[in-house]
């Protein structure tokens, strides 16, 4: 396990990371990317369970950690890699069990399908939720743009 998160990913100097600090897996060569994302008390709802909307945030944090581990981290908005300019087109979550206390939420990302401008990532949040999200790469004008060769190679490596 290696440290892959830090203040730089947030773009705020000297601020502690707001999400997971360790990743499991070997980057692009791994079949999936595993991430432990800390859940804090203020994310729990009145029933004492992780609020449903927070699962999407933790999946996004895992995606950011994946890109950082692959050398695509950034601290200034203008410095981010062009392949990190994307929008979420679809988010599907199936809730399976309640996450009932602060602690680490294990997240596993899988590369399911890639198109010219879109990519589908599956996710499993431990025994608590699963689903998929479709992202679309966009250019500076917000129009769909093809993925780079690097991105396609990375994605294919996760599918092996």
C-alpha positions in Angstrom: 0.0 0.0 0.0 1.2 3.5 -0.8 0.1 6.9 0.1 -1.6 8.4 -3.0 -3.6 11.3 -1.5 -2.5 14.5 0.0 -3.2 18.2 0.1 -2.2 18.7 -3.5 -5.2 16.8 -4.9 -7.5 19.3 -3.2 -5.7 22.3 -4.5 -5.3 23.7 -1.0 -1.8 24.0 0.4 -1.2 22.5 3.9 -4.8 21.3 4.1 -5.1 17.6 5.1 -6.7 15.3 2.6 -10.5 15.1 2.9 -10.6 11.5 1.7 -8.8 8.2 1.6 -5.1 7.9 2.2 -4.3 4.5 0.9 -4.9 2.5 -2.3 -4.7 -1.2 -2.9 -3.7 -2.5 -6.3 -1.0 -2.0 -8.9 -2.4 0.9 -10.9 -3.0 0.3 -14.6 -1.9 -3.4 -14.4 -4.6 -4.2 -11.9 -7.9 -5.8 -12.8 -9.6 -3.3 -10.5 -8.7 -0.4 -8.3 -9.5 -0.6 -4.6 -9.7 2.4 -2.3 -10.5 2.9 1.4 -12.5 6.0 1.7 -13.1 7.4 5.3 -16.6 8.1 6.2 -17.0 10.8 8.9 -19.8 11.3 11.5 -21.2 14.3 9.7 -22.0 12.1 6.6 -24.5 10.0 8.6 -28.2 10.8 8.4 -30.8 11.0 11.2 -31.0 7.2 11.3 -27.2 6.9 11.9 -26.5 5.5 8.4 -24.4 6.9 5.6 -26.7 9.3 3.6 -27.4 7.8 0.2 -26.0 10.9 -1.7 -22.6 10.4 -0.1 -21.9 7.1 -1.9 -21.5 9.0 -5.1 -19.0 11.3 -3.4 -16.9 8.4 -2.2 -16.9 6.8 -5.6 -15.7 10.1 -7.1 -12.9 10.2 -4.5 -11.9 6.7 -5.5 -11.8 7.7 -9.2 -9.6 10.7 -8.3 -7.3 8.5 -6.3 -7.0 6.1 -9.2 -5.9 9.0 -11.5 -3.5 10.3 -9.0 -1.9 6.9 -8.5 -1.5 6.8 -12.3 0.5 10.0 -12.2 -2.4 12.3 -13.2 -2.8 14.2 -9.9 -3.1 18.0 -10.0 -3.2 20.9 -7.6 -4.1 23.7 -10.0 -7.2 23.5 -12.2 -5.3 24.6 -15.2 -2.7 21.8 -14.7 -5.0 18.9 -14.9 -4.6 16.3 -17.7 -7.0 16.6 -20.6 -8.3 13.1 -19.9 -9.5 14.4 -16.5 -11.8 16.8 -18.2 -15.0 14.8 -18.2 -18.6 15.0 -17.1 -20.8 12.3 -15.5 -23.6 11.3 -17.8 -25.1 8.4 -15.9 -24.9 7.4 -12.2 -26.7 4.2 -11.1 -26.5 3.0 -7.5 -28.2 0.0 -5.9 -28.2 0.2 -2.1 -27.7 -3.2 -0.5 -27.1 -2.6 3.2 -26.7 0.3 5.7 -23.3 1.7 6.5 -23.9 2.5 10.1 -20.9 4.2 11.6 -17.9 6.4 10.8 -15.0 4.3 9.4 -13.5 3.1 6.1 -15.8 2.4 3.2 -14.0 0.0 0.8 -14.5 0.9 -2.8 -13.6 -1.1 -5.9 -13.6 0.4 -9.4 -13.7 -1.7 -12.5 -13.3 -0.6 -16.1 -16.4 -2.0 -17.9 -16.6 -0.5 -21.4 -14.9 2.3 -23.3 -16.3 4.2 -26.4 -14.9 7.0 -28.5 -15.7 9.7 -25.9 -17.3 7.7 -23.0 -16.2 5.2 -20.4 -18.2 3.0 -18.1 -16.8 2.3 -14.6 -18.5 -0.3 -12.3 -18.1 0.2 -8.6 -18.7 -1.8 -5.5 -18.8 -0.1 -2.1 -18.2 -3.1 0.1 -21.4 -5.0 0.9 -23.3 -1.7 1.0 -23.8 -0.5 -2.5 -22.9 -1.2 -6.1 -23.5 0.4 -9.5 -21.9 2.1 -12.4 -21.2 5.5 -13.8 -20.7 6.7 -17.3 -18.3 9.5 -17.9 -17.8 11.5 -21.1 -14.6 13.3 -21.9 -15.1 16.9 -23.0 -12.9 19.5 -24.5 -12.5 23.1 -23.3 -15.8 24.1 -25.0 -17.7 21.3 -23.2 -18.1 19.2 -26.3 -17.4 15.4 -26.4 -13.8 14.7 -27.2 -12.0 11.3 -27.9 -10.0 9.7 -25.2 -6.2 9.8 -25.6 -4.1 6.7 -26.3 -2.8 6.8 -22.7 -6.3 6.7 -21.3 -7.3 3.8 -23.6 -4.2 1.8 -22.6 -4.9 2.5 -18.9 -8.6 1.4 -19.3 -7.6 -1.7 -21.2 -5.2 -2.6 -18.4 -8.0 -2.5 -15.9 -10.0 -4.9 -18.0 -7.4 -7.7 -18.2 
